[in-house]
Amino acid sequence: MVEVSGARPLCHAADMAPRTINGLDELTSLVGEHLGYSDWVEITQDQVNAFADATGDHQWIHVDVEKAKAGPFKAPIAHGYLTLSLGPALSPQVYRIDGFSMGVNYGADKIRFPSPVPVGSKLRLGVKLLEVSEVAGGIQTKLEFAFEVEGAAKPSCVAEVLFRLYQ
């Protein structure tokens, strides 16, 4: 989700205001810049189980706690797509774009899951603006969403996500 003026974020950190970007000119001037980070959120087994139920992915590395403790990650881990799905909840903590009436998720160019997200770990989102381009009736942004696990050497998910913004 892209936070646009008039839209309400799904999640908002009480102690952290999102970076406000005022219109196309300011947005374009920020290409290549890191926009900031969300708060840390804890990943729970209940979240993982609910995601498994929603998607039908009940692989033991996610939902069988005892077996996962003896597995390759020494703990149950979040689904990669669960991690990615936190983008709409965490990105409004990082930025909002004023001057557009509506924003929609358009997809992704590249998604990678370089390291696991163990249940009980803390995760945050970092956002970098990669591109801004014109499309019929509006603009398209490409942002790098990098999900980091507290204390991990590599990000858990890096995705180039696309949003379209309309006047």
N, C-alpha and C positions, 0 to 999 in steps of 0.2 A: 504494500500500500504506500502511496505517496501522500503525505500530509499536505493538503492544499487549503487555502483559506476557506473557512466555512465548513470544512470537514472536521470530524472529531477523531482523534487518534484512538486506537484500540488499547493502548497502554501508554501511560505517561509517568515518568519518574517525578516524584514530588520535589526532590532536591536538585533537579537538573532540567533546565529549560532547553528545548531543542534550538539549534541554530536556525534562524529565520532568514530565508533567501527571498529577496524582494524582486520578483519579476525576471523576465528573460535576460535582460542585460547583465544583472548581477549573477544569475545562474551561469551564463556563458563565461563570465570572467573567472569562475571557480573551476573550470575544467582542469583536471590534473591534481586537484587539491583533496586532501583528506578532510572530511567534514566533521568527524568526531566519533565518539563512542557512546553506546547505550550503557545503562547500569548493568551490573552483573546480575544474572538470574540463576537460581539453582534448578538443575534438572532432576526431577523426581521419578521414582519408579511408577507412581500413579500416572504421570504424563506419558511415560513410555508405554505403559499398558493400554491407556486410552487410545494412543496413536496406533498401536498394534490392532486394537479392536476396530478402529475406524478404517484402516487400510487392509486388514486381513493378513498383515505381515507379523506372524507370531514366531519368528525365528528365535531359537533358544538364547542366542547371544543378547537378545533384548529382554525377554520375558521370563526366562528360567533362571532365577537369581542364584540358586545353588550350583547349577551346572555352569553358569557363566563365571562364577568365582574360580572354577577350575579350568576355564577356557583361556584363550590367547590374550584376552584383555584383563583378566583377573577380576572382573566385575561385569555386571550387565552394562550395555552401552545403549545410548539413544540411537534411533534410526537416523541415517543421514538426512532423509527427507523431513524428519521431525525437526532437526536442527535448522534446515533451510526454511521450514514453515514458520519459524519464529521471526522471520524478517518483518512481516506486517505488524507484529506486536512491538518489536524493538526499534525499527527505523524511525517512528515518530518521536522517539526520545532523542534522536540524533539531529534530525532536520525537518523543516517544513518549508514549502515553497508557496509564497503568496503571488497573486496576480493571475491565477488560473482558476476556473470554476470546477474542474474535475480532473482527476488523475486515475488511470487504470493500469493494472499490471499487464504488460504485453508479452512477457516471457523471459527467457534467459538465453544467452549465447554460449555460456560455458559454466559448468558446475563440477567441482571436485571436492572430495572428502578425504583430505590428507591424513587426518588423525581422528581417533575415536573421541566420543563425549561420554565418559563414564557417568553412570547414574550417581547423583550426589555431588557432581562437580558444578562449578559456576561457569557460566557462559556469558559472553557479551558480543555485541555487534559493532564492528568498525565499518564506516562507509567512506568510499572515495568516489568522486565524480569523474567518470572516464570520458564521456562524450555527451554533447547536446547536438541534435540535428532536427531539421524541419521535417514534418510529415503533414499530410493533408489535414488541415484544420487545427494544427497544433505543433507540438514538438515531441521528440523522443529523447529520453535520457538513458544513458547506460551507466550504471553504478556498480562498483565492486563492493559486494557484501562479504566481509571477512568475519567469520564467527570464531572467536578465540575461547579456549578453555583456560581458566586461571591456572597459571604455572606450567602450561604445556609449551613445548618448543615450537610446534607448528600449529597453524590454524586448523580447526576441525572441518570447516567448510569455507570454500571460496567460490563465489558465484558472480558472474557478470549478469546483472538483472536489468531488464528493460521496462521503462514506464513511459506511458504516453500522457501528456498533459494538454488539456484543451481550454480555450478561452471561455 
